[in-house]
Amino acid sequence: MSKRLFFVSFLTIAMLLFAACGGKAPAEEAVSTEAADAADTADSAVEDEWGYITIPAGEKVVLGLSSALSAGYAAYGQDMLNGATVAVQTFGDLNGWEVVVEGGDDQCEGAPGVTVAEQFSANPYLVGVVGPMCSGTAIPAMDIYAENHVLMITPSSTAIPVTAAGNQNVFRIVANDDLQAQVAVDYLFNVLGLTTLGIVHDQSIYGQGIAEAVKAKFEAAGGTVTGLEGITRGDTDFSAVVSTILEANPAAIYWGGMDAEGALLVNQLRAAGFEGVFFGPDGIKSIPSFVDAAGGAAEGAYMTFGAVGGATGYDEFLTKFTEQFGDPIAYGPGSYDAAMIILNAAKAVATVDSDGNLVIPKKALADAVRAAPYDGITGHLEFDENGDLKVVSITVFQAQGEELVPVKVYDFGQ
């Protein structure tokens, strides 16, 4: 044994004996009991069970946007990206850190959406995600976000399972498909007085889910569903389905799906002689990609969508948006609100540590979203324990010329 090691061992033993006799070692005397208790309290106060987003000085805060940025539904996805971009411009910096929007092209499909979720979750500077756009994307992707405790607020994924899983990091600012179906059936059966309905859907989680909900509610109301047919996304010739669904001569056709196929379907229905009512969900609420794409066949068509416009700040948002991107298509305003909710919650819980890093506790961030009601440009937004809105409005729109005109508003949770 070296002399140095012997000395250290002797000193250690001496300190232990001194402590056992009721004394305090010199190192212990340097830290008061009060200071130690304060340190323990401080540590427990900032501890977050989900961990932290830590962003060094000079780096940028990243807001993710998961949507279809290519192919048939790109108009909706770009609208979302534009809305989030205006939100970041309006919000400004986050405690001195620049905020940027990063788009992820999920193509409104499951597998690409999971890839986007994995990429976003691996970004240490990501504060949260607006989206995904489609329910069929959100359902598999939200497992990735939940595993990594990434805050997710979708302005457009309406399928019931999106919030039914009970993930505490998942929120949406749009009515679910059960409510959309309820509104569609009430308007068809009670307002328009129609008692026969044919239903066509695109076999997606979103389209088939809302189609089956409409079927159940229409039959429960006393109506007759004359047929339920499925088509495949991406197909362009629906003549066989059109022929089958029209055999029973329904007074209305309900379409469960998106605008690309919806525009083709209504066009082919009209060409086959159908003169009844065409009705769809929020997936067809678009001038360029539904009304214009249908070439006049969409005239008089109805669709359901969350109430937009008239809320505080909407006019200012619309001015900023249209100056840069033209008129919003569908989910731009909702994406603006989703982005603002994320950024305001981050501002409420963020601190700067002793090393000059911006630190955002993940669980506290999600809790702040749930706890703080937000008066957005799409209305009053307040979440329940599942991440759904406590109060929500759905508007029935009708295609009239070059406009989608609101014809009836339904309020829930008032």
C-alpha positions, -999 to 999 in steps of 0.1 A, spaced: 0 0 0 14 34 -9 18 62 17 -8 83 -2 -34 56 -2 -27 48 35 -32 85 43 -66 87 25 -78 55 42 -68 68 76 -85 101 70 -117 84 59 -118 62 89 -112 92 112 -141 111 96 -164 82 101 -154 78 137 -159 115 142 -194 114 127 -203 84 148 -194 103 180 -219 130 171 -196 154 153 -198 168 117 -172 162 91 -157 194 76 -175 189 43 -209 185 60 -204 217 79 -200 236 46 -236 229 36 -264 239 60 -294 217 66 -316 245 52 -296 248 20 -298 210 15 -335 210 20 -339 239 -4 -319 220 -31 -340 189 -26 -372 210 -30 -359 227 -61 -350 194 -77 -384 179 -70 -401 211 -83 -385 209 -117 -386 171 -121 -408 161 -150 -417 125 -155 -416 127 -193 -383 144 -195 -372 177 -211 -368 195 -244 -334 212 -240 -325 237 -267 -290 254 -265 -286 291 -272 -282 297 -310 -304 267 -319 -340 271 -331 -372 258 -316 -389 234 -342 -426 231 -346 -435 200 -366 -463 199 -392 -474 164 -403 -497 165 -434 -500 154 -470 -476 177 -488 -477 158 -521 -501 138 -543 -539 141 -542 -545 157 -509 -516 182 -510 -539 212 -511 -551 204 -476 -517 197 -463 -502 229 -477 -531 248 -463 -521 234 -428 -485 243 -433 -495 278 -443 -517 282 -412 -488 270 -389 -464 294 -407 -487 324 -400 -490 313 -364 -452 313 -360 -450 347 -376 -476 361 -353 -462 345 -322 -426 356 -326 -397 342 -306 -400 318 -276 -382 335 -247 -355 347 -272 -353 315 -293 -364 316 -329 -392 293 -339 -394 276 -372 -420 253 -389 -408 220 -403 -432 201 -426 -433 164 -428 -450 148 -458 -472 120 -443 -491 116 -476 -523 110 -456 -512 73 -452 -501 52 -422 -466 41 -431 -453 75 -442 -470 90 -411 -451 67 -389 -418 76 -406 -426 113 -401 -434 106 -364 -401 88 -359 -381 116 -376 -399 143 -356 -395 124 -323 -357 121 -329 -354 159 -332 -342 171 -297 -354 207 -305 -390 197 -314 -416 214 -292 -447 197 -306 -465 186 -338 -495 201 -356 -513 171 -372 -513 145 -385 -538 155 -411 -556 122 -417 -571 98 -392 -555 69 -409 -521 86 -404 -528 98 -369 -538 64 -354 -505 46 -361 -483 77 -357 -497 87 -323 -482 56 -308 -448 69 -317 -455 103 -303 -469 88 -271 -438 66 -267 -416 97 -270 -439 121 -251 -443 144 -281 -472 169 -279 -496 164 -308 -525 186 -317 -545 177 -348 -568 201 -365 -583 175 -388 -582 139 -376 -618 132 -368 -619 94 -363 -631 84 -328 -601 62 -320 -577 92 -322 -586 102 -287 -602 70 -274 -567 56 -266 -564 81 -237 -529 93 -246 -522 123 -225 -501 140 -252 -528 139 -279 -553 166 -286 -576 177 -314 -595 209 -322 -621 194 -345 -653 175 -338 -651 137 -340 -669 116 -366 -697 106 -343 -708 142 -341 -702 148 -378 -724 118 -385 -751 130 -361 -752 164 -379 -753 149 -414 -782 126 -405 -801 153 -388 -798 176 -418 -806 149 -443 -835 134 -424 -850 163 -404 -841 194 -424 -842 180 -460 -868 154 -452 -850 126 -470 -857 90 -460 -836 69 -484 -798 71 -485 -770 53 -505 -736 53 -489 -701 51 -506 -668 52 -488 -631 49 -496 -624 20 -472 -600 41 -451 -601 44 -413 -616 79 -418 -640 73 -447 -653 40 -437 -656 50 -401 -678 80 -407 -698 62 -434 -707 34 -410 -716 59 -383 -739 77 -408 -755 44 -417 -762 35 -381 -776 69 -372 -797 72 -404 -814 39 -397 -819 47 -360 -837 79 -371 -861 58 -392 -845 62 -426 -836 34 -451 -800 29 -462 -804 14 -497 -767 4 -502 -732 6 -487 -704 4 -512 -666 8 -510 -641 21 -536 -603 22 -534 -584 54 -529 -565 64 -560 -589 47 -584 -606 70 -610 -633 48 -626 -662 42 -602 -688 32 -628 -695 -2 -613 -701 12 -578 -722 41 -593 -744 16 -612 -749 -5 -581 -756 23 -556 -782 39 -580 -802 7 -586 -823 14 -555 -829 50 -565 -819 67 -532 -828 103 -526 -793 111 -514 -758 97 -516 -734 101 -486 -697 100 -494 -672 89 -467 -638 101 -479 -616 129 -493 -620 154 -520 -600 138 -548 -622 107 -551 -652 127 -540 -650 151 -569 -647 121 -593 -676 103 -577 -701 132 -578 -691 139 -614 -698 102 -623 -730 101 -603 -744 132 -622 -732 117 -655 -752 86 -647 -784 106 -641 -784 110 -603 -803 142 -595 -805 138 -557 -785 152 -528 -747 146 -525 -734 149 -489 -700 144 -474 -678 151 -444 -650 176 -438 -628 158 -463 -646 174 -493 -648 210 -479 -626 226 -506 -632 249 -535 -602 240 -557 -599 203 -550 -636 194 -548 -659 220 -562 -636 231 -591 -623 196 -597 -659 183 -601 -664 206 -630 -699 218 -620 -712 185 -607 -706 195 -571 -732 223 -573 -756 220 -544 -735 194 -526 -734 196 -488 -705 189 -463 -699 192 -426 -670 212 -411 -660 229 -379 -673 264 -376 -647 289 -389 -647 327 -389 -663 353 -367 -641 345 -337 -617 369 -321 -586 376 -343 -599 358 -374 -600 389 -396 -564 397 -387 -553 361 -394 -572 361 -427 -554 393 -438 -519 378 -431 -528 345 -446 -543 358 -479 -515 383 -484 -490 354 -486 -510 323 -497 -544 333 -510 -576 321 -493 -575 293 -468 -588 260 -481 -599 241 -450 -575 233 -422 -553 265 -423 -572 283 -395 -573 252 -373 -536 246 -379 -530 282 -368 -548 276 -336 -531 243 -329 -497 259 -334 -506 289 -312 -518 265 -284 -485 246 -285 -464 278 -285 -483 295 -258 -481 264 -236 -444 262 -242 -439 298 -232 -459 292 -200 -436 263 -188 -402 271 -204 -372 282 -183 -336 291 -191 -311 270 -171 -277 280 -157 -260 269 -189 -282 292 -210 -304 264 -225 -341 268 -231 -357 240 -211 -393 228 -217 -406 200 -195 -427 177 -216 -454 166 -192 -458 201 -179 -462 212 -215 -491 188 -222 -507 196 -188 -506 233 -197 -524 226 -229 -551 207 -211 -554 233 -183 -555 265 -202 -586 273 -224 -577 292 -255 -598 316 -275 -586 310 -310 -596 322 -345 -618 290 -348 -636 296 -315 -632 288 -278 -610 258 -274 -609 239 -242 -600 202 -238 -614 174 -217 -594 146 -201 -592 127 -234 -580 156 -255 -613 163 -272 -630 197 -271 -655 203 -244 -674 227 -266 -676 223 -304 -696 236 -333 -702 219 -367 -714 238 -397 -733 224 -427 -720 240 -459 -734 239 -494 -716 245 -526 -733 274 -543 -714 286 -574 -679 294 -565 -686 295 -527 -692 271 -499 -721 288 -480 -729 279 -443 -765 269 -440 -768 256 -405 -747 255 -373 -749 228 -347 -734 234 -312 -724 207 -288 -714 210 -252 -727 245 -247 
